[in-house]
Amino acid sequence: MLGALAPVMSLEDRDILLQSAIKYYVNGRLEAVINQLKEGLETLDVLNSIKNNPDTFKPMFVGGGKPLTASEMMSMFRVSYSEVGSNRRAAEEMAISHWRDWLIDVELGDAVIITEDGEENITLSLENVLVFASGASTVPPFGFPCRPSLEFLHAPLNGSMPVFPQANSCGIVLYLPLHNTYEEFSKWMAEGIIQSPTFGFA
């Protein structure tokens, strides 16, 4: 096969040689690794379960599942609220209301930023939001190592309140800015994510 002399006298010989090379490249060099994986999966009869329920196990082995939804994003994050009845809690509840409405707009393709020159529209996706918060463009098959959380930017930065969202992708914490109107929240969320170094990697 590869590295051996195989006379190619016709197109049929060429096709046979090509098929053999492809088969070796795809199957042959990975055969030992695949057999080892199968042996490991046979422990506790996992391999049999996979063979009998391929649709159930497919998301664990194959990427590119269904796209994120606003509803999934809302339930994915645990909200860290302040004490009930406090002024901070009221501002946080307003931010969560804006957050939920904004996720729906992002899902519908309505979160659009027009560049300064007015020539290009940039549309955010929920995957962009997930990359900003976690560094991952999809939810891992077994979930994140810790549940993503939402916190709020109460503390002034250099004497003024932060307008952009912030994130800690190691701990998967998304910090929401506090804005009085949905329009301000939407504008600064979109601009903050677009201006982040991870934008465009989803």
Backbone as ProteinMPNN parsed JSONL, in Angstrom:
{"seq_chain_A": "MLGALAPVMSLEDRDILLQSAIKYYVNGRLEAVINQLKEGLETLDVLNSIKNNPDTFKPMFVGGGKPLTASEMMSMFRVSYSEVGSNRRAAEEMAISHWRDWLIDVELGDAVIITEDGEENITLSLENVLVFASGASTVPPFGFPCRPSLEFLHAPLNGSMPVFPQANSCGIVLYLPLHNTYEEFSKWMAEGIIQSPTFGFA", "coords_chain_A": {"N_chain_A": [[0.847, -1.168, 0.0], [0.838, 2.07, 1.039], [3.987, 3.364, 0.444], [4.736, 1.111, -0.82], [5.481, -0.539, -3.878], [3.182, -0.217, -6.315], [1.959, -0.974, -9.25], [0.362, 1.245, -11.405], [-1.737, 0.883, -13.835], [-4.073, 1.524, -15.026], [-7.075, 3.587, -14.913], [-8.784, 2.351, -13.181], [-7.029, 0.86, -11.566], [-5.764, 2.994, -10.34], [-7.916, 4.08, -8.873], [-8.419, 1.95, -7.112], [-6.019, 1.879, -5.657], [-6.119, 4.429, -4.517], [-8.464, 4.221, -2.937], [-7.588, 2.272, -1.125], [-5.512, 3.652, 0.149], [-6.935, 5.752, 1.344], [-8.625, 4.303, 3.033], [-6.735, 3.155, 4.751], [-5.66, 5.497, 5.868], [-7.856, 6.645, 7.189], [-8.999, 4.518, 8.706], [-7.011, 2.499, 9.344], [-4.696, 3.654, 10.695], [-5.878, 4.594, 12.974], [-6.98, 2.439, 14.149], [-6.001, 0.944, 16.421], [-6.358, 2.784, 18.477], [-9.131, 3.194, 18.384], [-10.019, 0.601, 18.97], [-9.091, 0.389, 21.592], [-10.66, 2.344, 22.811], [-13.194, 1.18, 22.427], [-12.894, -1.148, 24.019], [-12.681, 0.021, 26.541], [-15.216, 1.198, 26.709], [-16.774, -1.047, 26.8], [-16.713, -1.81, 29.375], [-18.836, -2.089, 32.076], [-20.899, -2.339, 30.289], [-21.346, -0.143, 28.622], [-20.767, 0.337, 25.91], [-22.58, -1.342, 24.576], [-24.986, -0.103, 25.305], [-24.676, 2.317, 23.966], [-24.662, 1.461, 21.296], [-27.273, 0.458, 21.128], [-28.818, 2.7, 21.599], [-28.325, 4.99, 19.782], [-29.162, 7.624, 19.078], [-29.609, 8.878, 21.495], [-27.051, 9.003, 22.614], [-25.594, 10.393, 20.747], [-25.234, 13.317, 20.94], [-23.177, 13.418, 22.83], [-20.905, 12.591, 21.575], [-20.688, 13.807, 19.118], [-20.253, 16.998, 17.817], [-21.871, 20.218, 17.239], [-24.646, 20.553, 17.777], [-28.121, 21.429, 18.227], [-29.01, 24.9, 17.764], [-28.475, 27.441, 20.289], [-31.066, 28.665, 22.466], [-32.974, 31.512, 23.581], [-34.41, 30.943, 25.872], [-33.002, 28.723, 26.919], [-30.588, 29.979, 27.511], [-31.445, 31.759, 29.493], [-32.191, 30.019, 31.572], [-29.799, 28.768, 32.037], [-28.035, 30.363, 33.51], [-27.35, 31.11, 36.895], [-28.716, 33.425, 39.07], [-27.237, 35.87, 41.084], [-28.568, 37.476, 43.494], [-29.025, 40.513, 45.449], [-29.997, 41.355, 48.856], [-33.47, 40.901, 49.509], [-35.78, 43.538, 49.026], [-33.944, 45.571, 49.175], [-32.337, 48.52, 47.75], [-30.428, 47.832, 45.899], [-31.34, 45.306, 45.089], [-33.695, 45.973, 43.722], [-32.639, 47.356, 41.512], [-31.211, 45.266, 40.382], [-33.232, 43.451, 39.681], [-34.472, 44.914, 37.68], [-32.381, 44.936, 35.82], [-32.266, 42.191, 35.211], [-34.726, 41.866, 34.0], [-34.297, 43.434, 31.708], [-32.186, 41.907, 30.651], [-33.436, 39.443, 30.003], [-35.3, 40.266, 28.045], [-33.482, 41.233, 26.192], [-32.013, 38.932, 25.459], [-33.988, 37.578, 24.036], [-34.305, 39.348, 21.891], [-31.742, 39.067, 20.771], [-31.823, 36.372, 20.004], [-33.79, 36.512, 18.03], [-32.454, 37.928, 16.133], [-32.42, 40.646, 16.291], [-30.61, 42.182, 17.665], [-28.578, 44.356, 16.706], [-25.701, 46.07, 15.648], [-24.72, 49.064, 14.222], [-21.967, 50.017, 12.404], [-19.538, 52.705, 12.866], [-19.023, 53.97, 10.42], [-21.343, 53.45, 9.193], [-21.713, 51.589, 7.244], [-21.692, 48.875, 7.72], [-23.553, 46.31, 9.243], [-23.597, 44.642, 12.287], [-24.631, 41.682, 13.547], [-25.534, 40.255, 16.546], [-25.224, 36.986, 18.042], [-26.611, 34.335, 20.07], [-24.607, 32.563, 20.582], [-22.366, 34.227, 20.462], [-22.746, 35.661, 22.813], [-22.492, 33.611, 24.688], [-19.808, 32.866, 24.255], [-18.552, 35.219, 25.093], [-19.196, 35.176, 27.827], [-18.264, 32.658, 28.734], [-16.168, 31.685, 27.189], [-16.589, 29.544, 25.572], [-18.17, 28.369, 22.607], [-20.268, 26.657, 22.422], [-22.423, 24.748, 24.563], [-20.838, 22.432, 26.616], [-21.091, 18.808, 26.185], [-21.552, 17.495, 28.675], [-22.187, 19.627, 30.212], [-21.101, 22.718, 31.822], [-18.212, 22.958, 34.03], [-18.921, 24.271, 36.349], [-21.937, 25.881, 37.397], [-22.946, 28.492, 35.277], [-23.045, 31.948, 36.259], [-24.884, 34.96, 36.985], [-23.985, 38.197, 37.836], [-23.869, 41.538, 39.199], [-22.942, 44.876, 38.248], [-22.351, 46.968, 40.506], [-20.495, 48.63, 41.765], [-18.861, 51.746, 41.412], [-16.634, 52.634, 38.741], [-13.689, 54.261, 38.463], [-15.006, 56.537, 39.389], [-17.435, 56.558, 37.997], [-20.374, 54.715, 37.001], [-20.025, 51.442, 35.619], [-20.621, 50.856, 32.158], [-20.468, 48.865, 30.269], [-20.849, 45.273, 29.845], [-19.17, 42.764, 31.826], [-16.972, 39.931, 32.147], [-15.982, 36.859, 33.683], [-14.439, 34.367, 32.458], [-13.259, 32.084, 33.438], [-14.456, 31.372, 35.891], [-16.947, 31.409, 34.904], [-18.724, 33.693, 35.048], [-20.954, 36.225, 34.422], [-21.112, 39.637, 34.386], [-23.548, 41.966, 34.723], [-24.299, 45.225, 33.49], [-25.884, 48.056, 35.072], [-28.598, 49.673, 33.944], [-30.968, 52.302, 33.367], [-32.854, 52.233, 31.32], [-34.186, 50.003, 28.813], [-33.219, 50.403, 26.245], [-30.686, 51.619, 26.621], [-29.402, 49.543, 28.025], [-29.46, 47.463, 26.104], [-27.951, 48.597, 24.002], [-25.361, 48.991, 25.195], [-24.725, 46.422, 26.068], [-24.555, 44.977, 23.641], [-22.529, 46.449, 22.297], [-20.402, 46.132, 24.103], [-19.918, 43.363, 23.986], [-19.292, 43.021, 21.284], [-16.966, 44.535, 21.124], [-15.236, 43.045, 22.598], [-12.304, 40.932, 23.002], [-12.871, 38.308, 22.261], [-14.842, 38.349, 20.362], [-16.306, 37.147, 17.387], [-15.388, 34.592, 17.434], [-17.305, 32.689, 17.739]], "CA_chain_A": [[0.0, 0.0, 0.0], [1.68, 3.26, 1.077], [5.391, 3.017, 0.516], [4.978, -0.101, -1.607], [5.355, -0.334, -5.321], [1.932, -0.744, -6.855], [1.864, -0.43, -10.605], [-0.926, 1.824, -11.789], [-1.8, 0.704, -15.283], [-5.349, 2.031, -15.551], [-7.821, 4.422, -13.969], [-9.333, 1.447, -12.169], [-5.927, 0.604, -10.63], [-5.574, 4.229, -9.572], [-9.022, 4.178, -7.914], [-8.212, 0.923, -6.084], [-4.918, 2.353, -4.821], [-6.613, 5.585, -3.77], [-9.384, 3.722, -1.91], [-6.776, 1.602, -0.098], [-4.802, 4.691, 0.906], [-7.921, 6.465, 2.177], [-9.06, 3.371, 4.073], [-5.654, 3.079, 5.729], [-5.514, 6.786, 6.545], [-8.997, 6.876, 8.078], [-9.233, 3.405, 9.629], [-5.826, 1.752, 9.754], [-3.82, 4.296, 11.681], [-6.644, 4.85, 14.189], [-7.606, 1.187, 14.586], [-5.602, 0.596, 17.79], [-6.988, 3.752, 19.383], [-10.574, 2.91, 18.399], [-10.204, -0.657, 19.709], [-8.894, 0.676, 23.015], [-11.866, 3.053, 23.247], [-14.277, 0.187, 22.507], [-12.658, -1.989, 25.199], [-13.041, 0.816, 27.714], [-16.668, 1.392, 26.737], [-17.427, -2.323, 27.117], [-16.809, -1.864, 30.823], [-20.189, -1.757, 32.55], [-21.835, -2.481, 29.165], [-21.638, 1.17, 28.038], [-20.733, 0.228, 24.452], [-23.855, -1.924, 24.155], [-26.01, 0.941, 25.45], [-24.464, 3.29, 22.885], [-25.113, 0.842, 20.044], [-28.733, 0.298, 21.158], [-29.465, 4.016, 21.721], [-27.391, 5.94, 19.161], [-29.662, 9.005, 19.086], [-29.442, 9.416, 22.849], [-25.635, 9.237, 22.889], [-24.965, 11.184, 19.683], [-24.729, 14.635, 21.372], [-21.968, 13.298, 23.643], [-19.763, 12.261, 20.728], [-20.672, 14.602, 17.889], [-20.565, 18.4, 18.081], [-22.767, 20.886, 16.302], [-26.048, 20.279, 18.071], [-29.081, 22.48, 17.892], [-28.572, 26.225, 18.217], [-28.959, 27.911, 21.587], [-32.279, 29.481, 22.489], [-32.997, 32.497, 24.669], [-34.91, 30.246, 27.054], [-31.887, 27.941, 27.475], [-29.625, 30.923, 28.098], [-32.014, 32.291, 30.734], [-32.158, 29.007, 32.634], [-28.419, 28.317, 32.223], [-27.334, 31.206, 34.481], [-27.881, 31.3, 38.239], [-28.636, 34.855, 39.373], [-26.81, 36.192, 42.447], [-29.289, 38.689, 43.888], [-28.812, 41.126, 46.758], [-31.072, 41.123, 49.817], [-34.813, 41.308, 49.082], [-36.226, 44.816, 49.571], [-32.887, 46.587, 49.108], [-32.26, 49.291, 46.503], [-29.634, 47.034, 44.958], [-32.194, 44.237, 44.551], [-34.607, 46.576, 42.737], [-31.847, 47.617, 40.301], [-30.869, 43.962, 39.807], [-34.433, 42.895, 39.037], [-34.635, 45.665, 36.428], [-31.347, 44.439, 34.902], [-32.664, 40.848, 34.759], [-35.819, 42.08, 33.037], [-33.632, 43.863, 30.467], [-31.403, 40.76, 30.172], [-34.337, 38.469, 29.362], [-35.798, 40.866, 26.793], [-32.357, 41.351, 25.266], [-31.732, 37.595, 24.923], [-35.01, 37.3, 23.016], [-33.925, 40.146, 20.713], [-30.557, 38.442, 20.167], [-32.277, 35.14, 19.346], [-34.557, 36.884, 16.834], [-31.588, 38.644, 15.196], [-32.702, 42.082, 16.39], [-29.514, 42.875, 18.351], [-27.716, 44.75, 15.589], [-24.899, 47.279, 15.827], [-24.301, 49.683, 12.964], [-20.622, 50.556, 12.601], [-19.443, 54.163, 12.801], [-19.122, 54.453, 9.04], [-22.709, 53.199, 8.75], [-21.734, 50.686, 6.098], [-21.777, 47.466, 8.093], [-24.363, 45.932, 10.392], [-23.095, 43.453, 12.97], [-25.722, 41.052, 14.282], [-25.08, 39.36, 17.608], [-25.908, 35.703, 18.205], [-26.514, 33.817, 21.433], [-23.281, 31.953, 20.688], [-21.443, 35.317, 20.8], [-22.953, 35.962, 24.233], [-21.914, 32.494, 25.436], [-18.347, 32.985, 24.154], [-18.159, 36.336, 25.95], [-19.337, 34.799, 29.232], [-17.609, 31.413, 29.137], [-15.06, 31.301, 26.324], [-17.022, 28.406, 24.745], [-19.246, 28.743, 21.683], [-21.374, 25.729, 22.648], [-22.445, 24.156, 25.897], [-20.237, 21.096, 26.549], [-22.091, 17.741, 26.31], [-21.872, 17.229, 30.075], [-22.356, 20.906, 30.885], [-19.906, 23.406, 32.308], [-17.767, 22.399, 35.309], [-19.724, 24.916, 37.382], [-23.075, 26.545, 36.768], [-22.701, 29.91, 34.996], [-23.826, 32.831, 37.127], [-25.043, 36.379, 36.663], [-23.809, 39.138, 38.934], [-24.202, 42.895, 38.777], [-21.879, 45.872, 38.388], [-22.824, 48.055, 41.371], [-19.42, 49.517, 42.207], [-18.375, 52.699, 40.405], [-15.291, 52.435, 38.208], [-13.127, 55.599, 38.205], [-15.986, 57.571, 39.695], [-18.712, 56.426, 37.279], [-20.868, 53.341, 36.911], [-19.637, 50.761, 34.375], [-21.724, 50.748, 31.194], [-20.304, 47.629, 29.503], [-20.825, 44.032, 30.619], [-17.855, 42.179, 32.078], [-17.082, 38.484, 32.329], [-14.88, 36.035, 34.163], [-14.71, 33.117, 31.744], [-12.765, 30.937, 34.219], [-15.525, 31.012, 36.816], [-18.175, 31.557, 34.11], [-19.546, 34.719, 35.681], [-21.266, 37.365, 33.564], [-21.484, 40.794, 35.196], [-24.432, 42.835, 33.952], [-24.344, 46.637, 33.879], [-27.2, 48.509, 35.533], [-29.073, 50.813, 33.156], [-32.357, 52.639, 33.669], [-33.755, 51.912, 30.212], [-33.83, 48.838, 28.006], [-32.443, 50.866, 25.091], [-29.293, 51.763, 27.067], [-28.895, 48.203, 28.338], [-29.271, 46.746, 24.842], [-26.844, 49.224, 23.266], [-24.07, 48.762, 25.838], [-24.448, 44.978, 26.061], [-24.112, 44.599, 22.29], [-21.226, 47.065, 22.01], [-19.393, 45.509, 24.96], [-19.59, 42.025, 23.48], [-18.638, 43.175, 19.98], [-15.625, 45.085, 21.32], [-14.393, 42.136, 23.378], [-11.316, 40.213, 22.173], [-13.366, 37.002, 21.814], [-15.905, 38.464, 19.363], [-15.991, 36.555, 16.093], [-14.919, 33.217, 17.595], [-18.438, 31.756, 17.897]], "C_chain_A": [[0.898, 1.238, 0.0], [3.133, 2.843, 1.261], [5.734, 1.761, -0.268], [4.831, 0.237, -3.08], [4.068, -0.993, -5.792], [1.773, -0.155, -8.24], [0.446, 0.047, -10.909], [-0.972, 1.814, -13.306], [-3.076, 1.286, -15.886], [-5.995, 2.934, -14.503], [-8.414, 3.569, -12.852], [-8.271, 1.114, -11.118], [-5.687, 1.822, -9.733], [-6.654, 4.35, -8.498], [-8.864, 3.171, -6.776], [-7.112, 1.361, -5.118], [-5.366, 3.521, -3.94], [-7.553, 5.151, -2.65], [-8.618, 3.048, -0.774], [-6.051, 2.62, 0.776], [-5.755, 5.425, 1.837], [-8.36, 5.58, 3.333], [-7.993, 3.253, 5.16], [-5.585, 4.368, 6.546], [-6.627, 6.993, 7.563], [-9.117, 5.771, 9.126], [-7.956, 2.81, 10.2], [-5.021, 2.402, 10.844], [-4.537, 4.592, 12.988], [-7.211, 3.574, 14.802], [-7.263, 0.836, 16.03], [-6.282, 1.516, 18.805], [-8.48, 3.465, 19.512], [-10.855, 1.62, 19.165], [-10.044, -0.448, 21.211], [-10.112, 1.409, 23.583], [-13.028, 2.076, 23.407], [-14.124, -0.696, 23.743], [-13.04, -1.245, 26.475], [-14.544, 0.994, 27.846], [-17.427, 0.097, 27.026], [-17.528, -2.531, 28.624], [-18.194, -1.361, 31.221], [-21.211, -1.695, 31.413], [-22.232, -1.142, 28.528], [-21.682, 1.091, 26.514], [-22.045, -0.328, 23.912], [-24.982, -0.897, 24.236], [-25.9, 1.973, 24.335], [-24.981, 2.734, 21.567], [-26.636, 0.731, 19.987], [-29.481, 1.623, 21.195], [-28.603, 5.093, 21.076], [-27.867, 7.39, 19.208], [-29.484, 9.663, 20.448], [-27.994, 9.812, 23.109], [-24.955, 10.15, 21.869], [-24.451, 12.546, 20.161], [-23.448, 14.568, 22.201], [-20.718, 13.078, 22.8], [-19.618, 13.159, 19.511], [-21.069, 16.028, 18.233], [-21.598, 18.933, 17.116], [-24.22, 20.557, 16.523], [-26.937, 21.436, 17.67], [-28.597, 23.829, 18.424], [-29.17, 26.578, 19.581], [-30.26, 28.678, 21.43], [-32.182, 30.457, 23.659], [-33.44, 31.832, 25.965], [-33.812, 29.419, 27.721], [-30.861, 28.85, 28.138], [-30.146, 31.466, 29.427], [-31.898, 31.285, 31.873], [-30.739, 28.519, 32.933], [-27.732, 29.062, 33.371], [-28.088, 31.266, 35.81], [-27.674, 32.773, 38.591], [-28.258, 35.046, 40.84], [-27.418, 37.537, 42.841], [-28.805, 39.215, 45.238], [-30.031, 40.841, 47.629], [-32.405, 41.676, 49.302], [-35.196, 42.611, 49.782], [-35.18, 45.914, 49.511], [-32.948, 47.33, 47.775], [-31.466, 48.526, 45.445], [-30.503, 45.964, 44.301], [-33.141, 44.795, 43.489], [-33.873, 46.837, 41.421], [-31.492, 46.306, 39.599], [-32.061, 43.332, 39.092], [-34.731, 43.61, 37.725], [-33.628, 45.165, 35.39], [-31.71, 43.053, 34.366], [-33.821, 40.94, 33.773], [-35.249, 42.505, 31.687], [-32.888, 42.688, 29.827], [-32.296, 39.772, 29.414], [-34.884, 39.009, 28.043], [-34.688, 40.917, 25.744], [-32.001, 40.002, 24.651], [-32.737, 37.217, 23.839], [-34.695, 38.078, 21.747], [-32.72, 39.539, 19.997], [-30.971, 37.188, 19.403], [-33.009, 35.445, 18.042], [-33.715, 37.621, 15.794], [-31.79, 40.144, 15.22], [-31.622, 42.86, 17.137], [-28.444, 43.192, 17.308], [-26.988, 46.031, 15.953], [-24.52, 47.782, 14.445], [-22.952, 50.337, 13.218], [-20.613, 52.067, 12.39], [-19.567, 54.703, 11.391], [-20.504, 54.192, 8.448], [-22.825, 52.205, 7.617], [-21.956, 49.23, 6.476], [-22.673, 47.292, 9.309], [-23.775, 44.659, 10.983], [-24.233, 42.912, 13.823], [-25.142, 40.084, 15.297], [-25.86, 38.055, 17.579], [-25.785, 35.278, 19.671], [-25.169, 33.127, 21.655], [-22.223, 33.007, 21.016], [-21.531, 35.649, 22.287], [-22.309, 34.871, 25.091], [-20.386, 32.541, 25.403], [-17.855, 34.096, 25.074], [-18.158, 35.902, 27.419], [-18.438, 33.639, 29.636], [-16.347, 31.068, 28.356], [-15.406, 30.139, 25.412], [-18.183, 28.829, 23.855], [-20.438, 27.799, 21.763], [-21.3, 25.225, 24.081], [-21.828, 22.762, 25.784], [-21.297, 20.008, 26.763], [-22.491, 17.433, 27.749], [-22.021, 18.511, 30.888], [-21.026, 21.513, 31.3], [-19.494, 22.815, 33.652], [-18.472, 23.032, 36.511], [-20.855, 25.661, 36.678], [-22.739, 28.011, 36.515], [-23.577, 30.791, 35.885], [-23.836, 34.257, 36.598], [-24.839, 37.178, 37.932], [-23.957, 40.537, 38.356], [-23.071, 43.864, 39.097], [-22.407, 47.074, 39.169], [-21.738, 49.09, 41.633], [-18.988, 50.452, 41.092], [-16.941, 52.381, 39.995], [-14.759, 53.803, 37.806], [-14.179, 56.692, 38.378], [-17.294, 57.481, 38.936], [-19.092, 54.953, 37.173], [-20.424, 52.707, 35.596], [-20.839, 50.634, 33.44], [-21.664, 49.437, 30.421], [-20.442, 46.405, 30.41], [-19.379, 43.586, 30.822], [-18.046, 40.684, 32.29], [-15.811, 37.919, 32.929], [-15.126, 34.661, 33.552], [-14.162, 31.893, 32.476], [-13.851, 30.444, 35.174], [-16.896, 31.028, 36.169], [-19.169, 32.461, 34.843], [-19.716, 35.857, 34.688], [-21.773, 38.479, 34.462], [-22.302, 41.741, 34.332], [-24.332, 44.274, 34.435], [-25.771, 47.005, 34.287], [-27.577, 49.771, 34.768], [-30.55, 51.037, 33.449], [-33.319, 52.23, 32.567], [-33.254, 50.686, 29.455], [-32.947, 49.245, 26.834], [-30.971, 51.016, 25.453], [-28.665, 50.394, 27.331], [-28.545, 47.453, 27.058], [-28.059, 47.273, 24.083], [-25.494, 48.847, 23.873], [-23.725, 47.279, 25.934], [-23.879, 44.567, 24.709], [-22.73, 45.169, 21.995], [-20.112, 46.443, 22.845], [-18.965, 44.147, 24.448], [-18.852, 42.12, 22.153], [-17.202, 43.677, 20.14], [-14.702, 44.158, 22.109], [-13.445, 41.368, 22.468], [-11.819, 38.884, 21.64], [-14.408, 37.117, 20.716], [-15.431, 37.903, 18.028], [-15.508, 35.122, 16.191], [-16.056, 32.223, 17.765], [-18.759, 31.105, 16.585]], "O_chain_A": [[1.652, 1.439, -0.952], [3.452, 2.051, 2.149], [6.903, 1.39, -0.367], [4.141, 1.184, -3.457], [3.905, -2.207, -5.669], [1.483, 1.032, -8.386], [-0.53, -0.671, -10.691], [-0.331, 2.627, -13.97], [-3.158, 1.513, -17.094], [-5.53, 3.032, -13.367], [-8.53, 4.02, -11.712], [-8.566, 1.086, -9.923], [-5.442, 1.693, -8.534], [-6.356, 4.682, -7.35], [-9.139, 3.487, -5.618], [-7.259, 1.228, -3.903], [-5.026, 3.583, -2.759], [-7.454, 5.656, -1.531], [-8.951, 3.226, 0.397], [-5.985, 2.467, 1.995], [-5.418, 5.691, 2.991], [-8.459, 6.037, 4.473], [-8.31, 3.251, 6.35], [-5.465, 4.329, 7.771], [-6.375, 7.461, 8.673], [-9.316, 6.058, 10.306], [-7.837, 2.637, 11.413], [-4.692, 1.751, 11.835], [-3.887, 4.818, 14.009], [-7.849, 3.619, 15.854], [-8.154, 0.463, 16.794], [-6.725, 1.068, 19.862], [-9.03, 3.488, 20.613], [-11.82, 1.549, 19.926], [-10.774, -1.039, 22.007], [-10.544, 1.128, 24.701], [-13.761, 2.13, 24.395], [-15.103, -0.965, 24.439], [-13.65, -1.818, 27.378], [-15.088, 0.948, 28.949], [-18.583, 0.133, 27.447], [-18.334, -3.335, 29.092], [-18.65, -0.322, 30.744], [-22.263, -1.072, 31.555], [-23.32, -1.018, 27.964], [-22.542, 1.711, 25.89], [-22.563, 0.16, 22.908], [-25.831, -0.826, 23.347], [-26.913, 2.449, 23.821], [-25.653, 3.433, 20.81], [-27.228, 0.89, 18.92], [-30.664, 1.668, 20.857], [-28.186, 6.027, 21.761], [-27.049, 8.297, 19.364], [-29.236, 10.865, 20.537], [-27.73, 10.832, 23.747], [-23.848, 10.629, 22.115], [-23.325, 12.91, 19.822], [-22.709, 15.55, 22.273], [-19.604, 13.344, 23.251], [-18.534, 13.258, 18.937], [-22.1, 16.252, 18.867], [-22.132, 18.201, 16.283], [-24.955, 20.308, 15.568], [-26.555, 22.301, 16.882], [-27.864, 23.89, 19.411], [-30.226, 26.076, 19.965], [-30.521, 29.27, 20.383], [-31.411, 30.254, 24.597], [-32.904, 32.126, 27.034], [-33.699, 29.411, 28.946], [-30.329, 28.528, 29.2], [-29.381, 31.616, 30.38], [-31.552, 31.646, 32.998], [-30.505, 27.917, 33.982], [-26.946, 28.476, 34.115], [-29.305, 31.448, 35.841], [-26.576, 33.304, 38.426], [-28.876, 34.461, 41.729], [-26.857, 38.595, 42.557], [-28.255, 38.475, 46.053], [-30.974, 40.175, 47.202], [-32.463, 42.767, 48.735], [-34.966, 42.771, 50.98], [-35.494, 47.076, 49.768], [-33.526, 46.845, 46.802], [-31.787, 48.567, 44.257], [-30.412, 45.743, 43.093], [-33.363, 44.152, 42.463], [-34.409, 46.577, 40.344], [-31.474, 46.241, 38.37], [-31.91, 42.747, 38.019], [-35.19, 42.989, 36.767], [-33.972, 44.989, 34.221], [-31.484, 42.769, 33.189], [-33.883, 40.17, 32.815], [-35.666, 41.999, 30.645], [-32.95, 42.494, 28.613], [-31.95, 39.323, 28.321], [-34.927, 38.292, 27.043], [-34.925, 40.675, 24.561], [-31.717, 39.924, 23.455], [-32.371, 36.603, 22.837], [-34.803, 37.538, 20.646], [-32.677, 39.5, 18.768], [-30.52, 36.967, 18.279], [-32.863, 34.716, 17.06], [-34.196, 37.909, 14.698], [-31.387, 40.844, 14.292], [-31.709, 44.084, 17.234], [-27.533, 42.4, 17.066], [-27.58, 46.962, 16.497], [-24.054, 47.016, 13.601], [-22.812, 51.128, 14.151], [-21.542, 52.636, 11.817], [-20.146, 55.768, 11.179], [-20.811, 54.647, 7.346], [-23.914, 51.996, 7.082], [-22.367, 48.43, 5.635], [-22.566, 48.036, 10.283], [-23.49, 43.707, 10.257], [-24.735, 43.598, 14.713], [-24.356, 39.201, 14.952], [-27.012, 38.017, 17.146], [-24.954, 35.803, 20.412], [-24.652, 33.105, 22.772], [-21.285, 32.726, 21.762], [-20.515, 35.89, 22.938], [-21.661, 35.165, 26.096], [-19.74, 32.281, 26.418], [-16.847, 33.93, 25.76], [-17.232, 36.222, 28.165], [-17.906, 33.624, 30.746], [-15.542, 30.252, 28.805], [-14.601, 29.774, 24.555], [-19.074, 29.559, 24.291], [-21.505, 28.104, 21.23], [-20.25, 25.273, 24.721], [-22.254, 21.978, 24.936], [-22.294, 20.247, 27.444], [-23.657, 17.14, 28.013], [-21.985, 18.477, 32.118], [-19.969, 20.901, 31.149], [-20.324, 22.231, 34.348], [-18.603, 22.405, 37.562], [-20.739, 26.025, 35.507], [-22.296, 28.708, 37.428], [-24.705, 30.427, 36.221], [-22.938, 34.692, 35.877], [-25.434, 36.886, 38.97], [-24.15, 40.696, 37.15], [-22.345, 43.699, 40.078], [-22.849, 48.065, 38.587], [-22.02, 50.285, 41.714], [-18.77, 50.019, 39.96], [-16.139, 51.916, 40.805], [-15.31, 54.442, 36.91], [-14.23, 57.65, 37.607], [-18.2, 58.268, 39.208], [-18.24, 54.068, 37.247], [-20.444, 53.37, 34.559], [-21.947, 50.338, 33.886], [-22.695, 48.943, 29.964], [-20.18, 46.49, 31.61], [-18.483, 43.985, 30.078], [-19.152, 40.227, 32.579], [-14.714, 38.433, 32.71], [-15.927, 33.882, 34.068], [-14.561, 30.77, 32.166], [-14.127, 29.246, 35.252], [-17.895, 30.7, 36.809], [-20.276, 32.057, 35.199], [-18.733, 36.392, 34.174], [-22.738, 38.301, 35.206], [-21.81, 42.257, 33.328], [-24.286, 44.528, 35.639], [-26.735, 46.347, 33.893], [-26.945, 50.815, 34.929], [-31.29, 50.096, 33.739], [-34.476, 51.912, 32.842], [-32.063, 50.376, 29.458], [-32.026, 48.514, 26.468], [-30.099, 50.596, 24.692], [-27.539, 50.124, 26.913], [-27.464, 46.877, 26.943], [-27.242, 46.5, 23.585], [-24.585, 48.431, 23.156], [-22.549, 46.917, 25.886], [-22.851, 43.894, 24.637], [-21.856, 44.458, 21.498], [-19.002, 46.249, 22.351], [-17.78, 43.814, 24.475], [-17.893, 41.384, 21.92], [-16.32, 43.285, 19.376], [-13.518, 44.452, 22.27], [-13.742, 41.172, 21.29], [-11.268, 38.367, 20.669], [-14.833, 36.096, 20.175], [-14.305, 38.15, 17.596], [-15.242, 34.487, 15.171], [-15.805, 31.028, 17.921], [-19.678, 30.289, 16.509]]}, "name": "protein", "num_of_chains": 1, "seq": "MLGALAPVMSLEDRDILLQSAIKYYVNGRLEAVINQLKEGLETLDVLNSIKNNPDTFKPMFVGGGKPLTASEMMSMFRVSYSEVGSNRRAAEEMAISHWRDWLIDVELGDAVIITEDGEENITLSLENVLVFASGASTVPPFGFPCRPSLEFLHAPLNGSMPVFPQANSCGIVLYLPLHNTYEEFSKWMAEGIIQSPTFGFA"}
